Structure formats: structure tokens, C-alpha cells
Amino acid sequence: MLESAQEAVGRALPKIRLEQYIGGEWYKGGGADRPVMSPSDGKLLAVVSDADADDLQRVVDAAAEGQRAWHLAGPGARAAALREAAARLRAHADELALIDALDSGNPITGMKFDVALGAMLMDYFAGVAAEAKGETIPQRDGKITYVTREPLGLVARLVAFNHPLLFAAAKMAAPLAAGNAVVVKPSEETPLSALRLAEIVGDIFPEGVFSVLTGGPELGAAICKCPAISAVSLIGSVPTGKAILKGGADTLKRTQLELGGKNALVICPDADVDAAIAGAVKGMNLGWTAGQSCGSTSRVLVHESLHDRVVDGIARAFDAVQLGDPTDDATEMGCLSTRGQYQKVLDYIELASSEGATIAAGGKPEGVSAEGFFVRPTLVTNVKPDMRIAREEVFGPVLSVLSWTDEVEMLDIVNGLDVGLTASVWTRDLDTAMRLTNRIQAGYVWVNDSSDHYLGAPFGGFKSSGHGREECLEELLAYTEQKTVTIVPTGTI
């Protein structure tokens, strides 16, 4: 039986301060009150007051006091603080996972993994904090030229609704390791775990170094325009990424953008069919985010000779997925996180049918809760490359299948969109694997695998899927500025 949001709230939410965390203090937001609803049953979870311009100025003022001392503390002290934050995350893993399951509708098992991954990335950036190194340049006449790296100052990280705790925790790590102050703005739809994170780890950092502001698009726009904020990063949609670039243009703000994708999973005629089917299902991240993932491999391009076997296998796997209470460890897939996303997914399924595609599995809401945003995993076949379902990111549990026979034409389809985040290739032949991975325009390509990330391996997209790389040393360096110094001796050498 689906536990009511109120029952689960009783186990998790009383610990959360529903205010703005700024400079080590808590303030009631000066903006409008915003209700936070449970997507699994439509009940009220909490009410959070949005931050306003005065709250943002408090963040700026507090960071000006704390950031320089944080930088001068050195990489060893910063690494120790991040390791302590990671340890506290692990100690509160069950509680944080429960909050995200309530707030986002993602299954609690996936949210426990999110907490573990967030802590792992904190530890990773603690480990590379001393790698923001400089260099010396060969000189003459006794001159010395050297290059150092310095933090940017105050940076903002705008967090998406699909991984609330993971993104809040992991994305504060690199800029903090580099010596910056950070303000995290969680999605207005899922702000609760970021606020609880501030309670758990806030006292580790000097006052002003770590802040959390909650609010909607207006707050995001104000952050982008704020001249005291040196950089803004986003994990989100392509339109939102473009808005970030425009909003930060007047202040020439640094940006790091990991945006959407319509990611292709290519099955070659020599592929291990059962493994490819399992990879296609895994690549949709159903048990993690109900398919609400930028990296989901949501386009399967299968060779015509294997088409029917692949469709049958994926359909059976989708039909077997058990939807249920996101707070239950036995649940395999939760619900969509917002009413808007729920309606968008249903609209795309209807659109696919109207375009002439076939709904081979799923395609309808799931009656887990009368007010919940549950949609069955949906497989769409007879898809043509020019259909909108084949070209536009759904960001939900909808997988399209296209058939191919000619490799050149297949690659044209794979690369024919203005996004290129991830891709997956299934083949037993090394030559084929090397050829296709070389020609596919995507920032991360798996061969005989899907979805998995590896610590230190750069993650990011081509084309409109964003710019910059995360989860690696390059992410740390992106939050530094190089300074060149030349010293000319005044005496005789």
C-alpha cells in the first residue's frame, strides 16, 4: 500500500529548516511562499519562502568575508573539510534518500545510490584539490616567469529536480576544492534535501563559503545577472542553458552547462542481443529517475535483422517493471517529479501515435496513487527519423526504436540532431566499435554498456548539449583563473 506523504513526512521532514541558509545563518526568505508537493500522491510536503534580492545580497556580502580566508587556508584544509562533509552525508544517507524519494518521486534505492555517489565525488575532489597547479616558463637574464591558479570568487550552481541531493552535494565540491565560495540553488520543485544538506554540513565551512537559496526562475535570472557572482553552472534543459548564457552576458559570466540530449543506442547486427536489450533498458535509468535523465539512451537504432527480437525483449522488460511507493525499497520505478513533466510525457506519447508510430508497451498512466504522476515505461516502435518523438527530448520513461540497414544513413540519423550528450554502441567487432565511436558526435560513448559513469572520466556534451566537463579534474580547473607573474631581478646575477 502506498504510504501517504504525511506518514513519510513524519519520519523525515521535521528536521529540515525551511529557510534560506546564508553565511552560516538561517533567514526566512523575503519572497513569496512556495508549496512543495509530493509527486507520488499530490499531498503537501512543506512550504518554503523563496529568496529575494535582499537574500541574494546577503550571500554576496557573506562570501566576500569568508571566501578569501577559505582560499588562504590551502588545499589541505579544504580537502579535509570536504572529506568531513562526505562522511556526514554517508552518516545521514537513509534520511537524505527518504527526503528525495518524497520530494522527487524517485525510488529510495536510487536515492541511496545518489547519496553515496555525492559523497564519492566530494572525496574525489578532496583528493585532487592540490592538483590546481601552476607552472614555470623558461626565461633569460635571471628573470622568473611562473603561472598560478586562483579561485574565481563566488560561484553559483543551479540544480535540477531529477537528482536533488546528488547534484547539490557533488556540484558544490569542485568549486569549494578550488577555493571558491558557492551558492547552491536547488530546483523550486525539489528544494528539501539541499536545505537538509546545509544543516548537516554547513558548519564545516567558514561563514559565507557555502549558502543555499531556494526560488524559481526569477531567482535564477537574478543570480545570472549578479556582477559579484563570477560563474554559473547548470544541469538542465537546452532552453534553460540558453537563458543562463543570455542572463550572464552583460557580466561576461563563466558558465558550465550540462544540458539535454536525445541519446542514441546503436545495436549492430553482430551484437549480443540479450545484452543489448538489457543495456537499452538500463540506459533509460527507469529505476533511478523514471527516465528523467539527460543521459538516458532514449533512441534505439537497431539493425533490421535484429529488430523484432529487440522490440520483443524490451517490451517484456518494460511490462515487468513494478511501479510503486517511492519510499519502499522494493519499488523498481517511481513517478515523474512534477505535474508539468507528467503531462509532457503523456502528450509526447499521444503525439507519437498521431505521427503514425506504434505504442508497443506502456503508454498510459499507472494507478499506483490517484493523485500521483505515475506513467508506465513506454516503448514506441515504427518510428521514423523525422518524427518529433525521434528528435525531441521527452525526459521521461519513453524509448523510441528506429530500424536501420545502411551504416552511413544510421550515422546521419544519430548525428542529425543539435544535441550530443551520450551514445551507446553494441557490437562484438573492435573495428566496428572504433569506427562508430570515432564518428558519433557525443561527449560520452559506451561500447557494450550504457548509463554508467566512472570517477575521473570527463562527462559533458557536444553541440547544444552544453559545454565544459564534470566529474573530473577539468571541472576543478574550470573554477580557477590563471595568473602569470614575471619577476625581473634588480641587481646583478
C-alpha positions in Angstrom: 0.0 0.0 0.0 1.3 3.4 -0.9 2.4 5.3 2.3 0.9 8.7 2.4 3.2 11.7 2.1 2.2 12.8 5.6 3.2 9.5 7.1 6.6 9.6 5.5 7.0 13.3 6.3 6.7 12.3 9.9 9.8 10.2 9.5 11.9 12.8 7.6 10.9 16.4 7.3 10.7 17.7 10.8 14.5 18.0 10.8 14.5 20.4 7.8 14.9 24.1 8.3 12.6 25.6 5.7 14.5 28.9 5.3 17.5 30.3 3.4 21.0 29.3 4.6 23.3 32.3 4.2 26.7 32.9 5.8 26.2 30.2 8.5 22.8 31.6 9.5 19.1 30.9 8.6 16.8 33.5 7.3 13.1 33.4 6.3 13.1 34.1 2.5 11.9 37.5 1.6 10.0 36.2 -1.4 6.6 34.5 -1.8 5.7 31.3 -0.1 6.0 28.2 -2.3 4.3 24.9 -1.6 6.3 21.8 -2.1 4.1 18.9 -3.2 4.6 15.1 -3.1 4.5 13.9 -6.8 3.6 10.4 -5.6 0.3 11.4 -4.0 -0.2 15.1 -4.5 -0.1 16.0 -0.8 1.6 19.0 0.7 5.1 18.3 2.0 6.2 21.7 3.1 6.0 25.4 2.4 9.3 27.3 1.6 9.6 31.0 1.2 11.6 32.0 -1.9 14.7 34.1 -1.6 14.5 37.7 -2.8 17.1 40.3 -3.9 18.0 41.1 -0.3 18.7 37.4 0.4 21.0 37.2 -2.7 22.8 40.3 -1.5 23.4 38.7 1.9 25.0 35.8 0.1 27.3 38.2 -1.8 28.3 40.0 1.4 28.9 36.9 3.4 31.0 35.4 0.6 33.2 38.5 0.4 34.0 37.9 4.1 34.6 34.2 4.0 36.0 33.2 0.6 39.4 34.8 0.9 40.1 33.0 4.2 38.9 29.8 2.7 41.3 30.2 -0.3 44.2 31.1 2.0 43.5 28.0 4.2 45.1 26.0 1.4 44.2 22.8 -0.4 44.9 20.5 2.6 42.4 22.2 4.8 39.8 22.4 2.0 40.3 18.7 1.3 39.8 17.8 5.0 36.6 19.8 5.1 35.2 18.1 2.0 36.1 14.7 3.4 34.2 15.5 6.6 31.2 16.6 4.6 31.3 13.3 2.7 31.4 11.4 5.9 28.4 13.2 7.2 26.5 12.5 4.0 27.1 8.8 4.5 26.0 9.0 8.1 22.7 10.6 7.0 22.2 8.5 3.9 18.9 6.9 4.8 17.3 10.2 5.9 18.5 12.1 2.8 17.4 9.4 0.4 13.9 9.4 2.0 13.6 13.1 1.6 14.5 12.9 -2.1 12.1 9.9 -2.6 9.3 12.0 -1.1 10.2 15.2 -2.9 11.2 13.9 -6.4 9.3 10.6 -6.6 12.4 8.7 -7.4 12.8 5.3 -5.8 14.5 5.3 -2.4 17.1 2.7 -3.6 18.2 5.0 -6.4 18.3 8.0 -4.0 20.5 6.0 -1.6 22.9 5.5 -4.5 22.7 9.2 -5.2 23.9 10.0 -1.6 26.7 7.5 -1.9 27.7 9.0 -5.3 27.6 12.5 -4.0 29.9 11.6 -1.1 32.2 9.8 -3.5 32.5 12.9 -5.7 33.2 15.0 -2.6 36.0 12.6 -1.7 37.3 12.7 -5.3 37.6 16.5 -5.4 39.1 16.5 -1.9 41.8 14.2 -3.4 42.5 16.4 -6.4 42.3 19.8 -4.5 46.1 20.1 -4.7 46.2 19.5 -8.5 45.2 23.0 -9.4 48.9 23.5 -10.1 50.9 26.2 -11.9 54.0 26.1 -14.0 57.2 27.9 -14.6 58.2 29.3 -18.0 61.8 29.2 -19.2 63.3 32.7 -19.1 66.6 34.6 -19.7 68.7 37.1 -17.8 67.7 35.8 -14.4 64.0 36.6 -14.9 61.4 34.3 -13.4 58.0 33.7 -15.0 55.5 31.5 -13.3 51.8 30.7 -13.6 49.5 30.2 -10.6 45.8 29.2 -10.4 43.4 31.3 -8.2 39.7 30.7 -7.4 37.1 32.8 -9.2 35.4 34.0 -6.0 31.7 33.4 -5.6 30.1 30.9 -8.0 26.6 29.6 -8.3 25.4 26.1 -9.1 21.8 25.7 -10.3 20.5 22.2 -9.5 17.9 20.1 -11.5 15.0 18.3 -10.0 15.9 14.8 -11.1 18.8 14.3 -8.7 18.3 16.9 -5.9 20.7 15.7 -3.3 23.3 14.3 -5.7 23.6 17.4 -7.7 23.6 19.8 -4.6 26.3 17.8 -2.9 28.5 16.8 -5.8 28.4 20.1 -7.7 29.5 22.2 -4.7 32.6 20.0 -4.3 34.8 21.1 -7.2 34.5 24.9 -6.7 34.9 24.5 -3.0 38.1 22.4 -3.5 39.4 25.2 -5.7 38.9 27.8 -3.0 35.7 29.4 -4.1 32.6 30.3 -2.2 29.5 28.5 -3.5 25.7 29.3 -3.5 23.5 26.3 -4.4 20.0 27.0 -5.9 18.0 23.8 -5.9 15.0 23.3 -8.2 12.0 25.1 -6.8 10.2 21.7 -7.3 12.6 19.7 -5.1 14.4 22.0 -2.6 14.1 19.9 0.6 17.3 17.8 0.5 19.5 20.8 -0.3 18.2 22.6 2.8 18.8 19.5 4.9 22.3 19.2 3.4 23.0 22.8 4.6 22.0 21.7 8.1 24.2 18.7 8.0 27.4 20.1 6.5 27.1 23.9 6.8 29.1 24.3 10.0 32.1 22.6 8.4 32.9 25.6 6.2 33.8 29.1 7.2 30.8 31.5 7.3 29.9 32.7 3.8 31.6 29.9 1.9 28.6 27.7 1.4 25.0 29.0 1.0 21.7 27.6 -0.2 19.0 29.8 -1.7 15.6 28.5 -2.8 13.4 30.0 -5.5 12.1 29.8 -9.1 13.3 31.2 -12.4 13.3 34.7 -11.1 16.0 33.9 -8.6 18.0 32.0 -11.3 17.8 35.1 -13.5 18.9 37.4 -10.7 21.9 35.1 -10.0 22.9 35.2 -13.6 22.8 39.0 -13.7 24.6 39.5 -10.3 28.0 41.0 -11.1 29.5 39.7 -7.8 28.9 36.1 -9.0 31.8 35.0 -11.2 30.4 31.8 -12.6 27.1 29.9 -13.0 26.8 26.2 -13.7 23.6 24.4 -14.7 22.4 20.9 -15.2 19.2 21.3 -17.1 17.4 21.7 -20.4 18.8 23.4 -23.5 16.4 26.3 -23.3 17.4 27.0 -19.7 21.0 26.8 -20.7 20.5 29.4 -23.4 18.7 31.6 -20.8 21.7 31.3 -18.5 24.1 32.4 -21.3 21.9 35.4 -22.1 21.4 36.3 -18.5 25.1 36.3 -17.8 26.2 38.0 -21.0 26.4 41.6 -19.6 28.8 40.5 -16.8 30.7 38.1 -19.1 30.0 35.3 -16.6 31.8 32.0 -16.8 29.3 29.2 -17.5 29.5 25.4 -17.2 26.4 23.7 -18.8 25.4 20.1 -18.9 22.2 20.1 -20.9 19.7 17.8 -22.6 20.2 15.0 -25.0 18.3 12.7 -27.4 20.9 9.9 -26.9 21.3 7.1 -29.4 21.9 3.4 -28.5 23.1 1.6 -31.7 22.7 -2.1 -32.0 24.8 -3.7 -34.7 24.0 -6.9 -36.5 26.7 -8.8 -34.6 25.7 -7.6 -31.2 25.0 -9.8 -28.2 21.2 -9.4 -28.4 20.3 -10.2 -24.8 23.0 -7.9 -23.5 21.9 -5.1 -25.9 18.3 -5.4 -24.7 19.4 -5.3 -21.1 21.6 -2.3 -21.9 18.7 -0.5 -23.6 16.5 -0.9 -20.5 19.3 0.0 -18.2 20.2 3.1 -20.3 16.7 4.5 -19.6 17.5 4.9 -15.9 14.0 3.8 -15.0 14.9 2.6 -11.6 16.9 5.8 -10.9 14.8 8.7 -12.2 11.8 7.2 -14.1 13.7 8.1 -17.3 14.1 11.8 -16.3 17.8 11.8 -17.1 19.8 13.9 -19.6 22.0 10.9 -20.3 19.2 8.4 -20.9 19.7 6.4 -24.2 16.2 7.1 -25.4 16.7 6.3 -29.1 17.4 2.7 -30.0 18.7 2.3 -33.6 18.7 -1.4 -34.2 19.8 -3.3 -37.3 16.8 -4.5 -39.2 17.9 -8.2 -38.8 17.5 -7.9 -35.0 14.6 -5.5 -34.8 11.8 -7.9 -33.8 13.9 -9.7 -31.2 15.0 -6.4 -29.6 11.5 -4.9 -29.6 10.0 -8.1 -28.1 12.7 -8.2 -25.4 12.4 -4.5 -24.4 8.6 -4.7 -24.3 8.7 -7.7 -22.0 11.2 -6.0 -19.7 9.1 -2.8 -19.6 5.9 -4.7 -18.9 7.7 -6.4 -15.9 8.8 -3.2 -14.2 7.0 -2.7 -10.9 5.9 0.8 -10.2 5.2 1.7 -6.6 5.7 3.8 -3.5 9.0 5.7 -3.9 9.8 5.2 -0.2 9.6 1.4 -0.5 12.9 -0.4 -1.0 11.0 -2.9 -3.2 9.9 -0.3 -5.7 11.6 -0.7 -9.1 10.3 2.7 -10.6 8.8 5.7 -9.0 6.8 8.5 -10.5 7.6 11.7 -12.5 8.7 14.6 -10.4 6.4 17.3 -11.5 2.9 17.8 -12.9 4.3 19.6 -15.9 6.7 16.7 -16.7 3.9 14.2 -16.2 1.7 16.0 -18.7 4.6 16.5 -21.1 5.3 12.7 -21.2 1.6 11.9 -21.8 1.5 14.5 -24.6 4.5 13.0 -26.3 3.0 9.5 -26.2 -0.1 10.8 -27.8 1.9 12.7 -30.3 3.8 9.6 -31.3 0.6 7.8 -32.0 -0.7 10.7 -34.1 2.5 10.7 -36.1 2.0 7.0 -37.0 4.2 5.3 -34.5 3.1 2.2 -32.5 3.0 2.0 -28.7 4.4 -1.5 -28.2 4.5 -1.3 -24.4 3.1 1.0 -21.7 1.8 4.3 -23.0 -0.6 5.1 -20.1 -0.7 6.3 -16.5 -0.3 3.8 -13.8 -2.9 3.7 -11.0 -0.5 3.5 -8.0 -2.0 6.6 -6.5 -5.0 8.6 -7.6 -3.0 11.8 -7.4 0.5 10.5 -8.3 2.4 11.2 -11.5 3.0 7.6 -12.4 3.4 6.5 -16.1 4.3 3.1 -17.3 7.6 2.6 -19.2 6.7 3.1 -22.8 8.2 1.6 -25.9 7.5 3.3 -29.2 8.1 1.4 -32.5 7.7 2.1 -36.2 9.4 5.4 -35.5 10.7 7.5 -38.5 13.7 9.8 -38.2 11.6 12.9 -38.9 9.0 12.3 -36.2 9.1 14.6 -33.2 9.3 11.6 -30.9 12.6 10.7 -32.6 14.0 14.3 -32.4 12.9 15.9 -29.2 13.9 15.1 -25.6 10.9 13.7 -23.7 12.7 13.5 -20.4 10.7 10.6 -19.2 10.1 6.8 -19.5 9.7 6.8 -23.3 12.0 4.8 -25.5 11.8 5.1 -29.3 13.0 2.3 -31.7 14.2 3.0 -35.2 15.4 0.3 -37.7 18.5 0.7 -39.9 20.3 -1.3 -42.6 22.9 1.2 -44.0 25.6 2.4 -41.6 26.1 5.7 -43.3 22.4 6.5 -43.1 22.3 5.3 -39.5 25.1 7.7 -38.5 23.3 10.5 -40.3 20.3 9.8 -38.0 22.4 9.6 -34.9 24.2 12.8 -35.6 21.3 14.6 -37.2 20.2 16.5 -34.1 21.6 19.6 -32.5 22.4 17.7 -29.3 25.1 15.2 -28.5 25.4 14.2 -24.8 25.8 10.4 -24.8 25.6 7.4 -27.1 26.0 3.6 -26.8 27.2 1.1 -29.4 26.6 -2.7 -29.2 28.9 -4.8 -31.3 31.4 -7.7 -30.9 33.8 -6.3 -33.5 36.6 -4.0 -32.4 36.9 -2.3 -35.8 33.2 -1.5 -35.8 33.4 -0.2 -32.3 36.4 2.1 -33.1 34.8 3.3 -36.3 31.4 4.2 -34.8 32.8 5.8 -31.7 35.0 8.0 -33.8 32.1 9.1 -36.0 29.4 9.6 -33.4 29.1 13.2 -32.2 28.6 12.8 -28.5 30.6 13.7 -25.4 30.4 10.2 -23.8 30.1 7.0 -25.7 29.8 3.5 -24.2 30.6 0.3 -26.1 28.6 -2.7 -24.9 27.4 -0.7 -21.9 25.1 2.2 -21.0 24.5 4.8 -18.3 27.5 4.1 -16.0 29.8 6.9 -15.1 33.4 6.4 -13.9 35.2 8.5 -11.4 37.6 11.0 -13.1 36.2 10.3 -16.6 35.0 13.6 -18.1 31.2 13.9 -18.6 29.7 16.6 -20.8 28.2 17.1 -24.3 28.8 18.2 -27.8 26.8 20.9 -29.7 23.7 22.1 -27.7 24.2 19.5 -25.0 26.4 22.1 -23.3 30.0 23.0 -22.7 32.5 22.1 -20.0 33.3 18.7 -18.4 32.3 17.5 -15.0 33.3 14.7 -12.6 37.0 15.1 -13.4 40.0 17.3 -12.9 38.8 19.7 -15.7 35.8 20.5 -13.5 38.0 21.7 -10.7 40.2 23.7 -13.1 37.1 25.4 -14.6 36.6 27.2 -11.3 40.1 28.7 -11.3 41.7 31.6 -13.1 45.3 31.5 -14.3 47.7 34.3 -13.3 51.1 34.9 -14.9 53.8 36.6 -12.9 57.2 37.7 -14.2 59.9 38.9 -11.8 62.8 40.8 -13.1 65.9 41.0 -10.8 67.1 44.5 -9.9 70.6 43.5 -9.1 73.4 41.7 -10.9 73.1 37.9 -11.1 
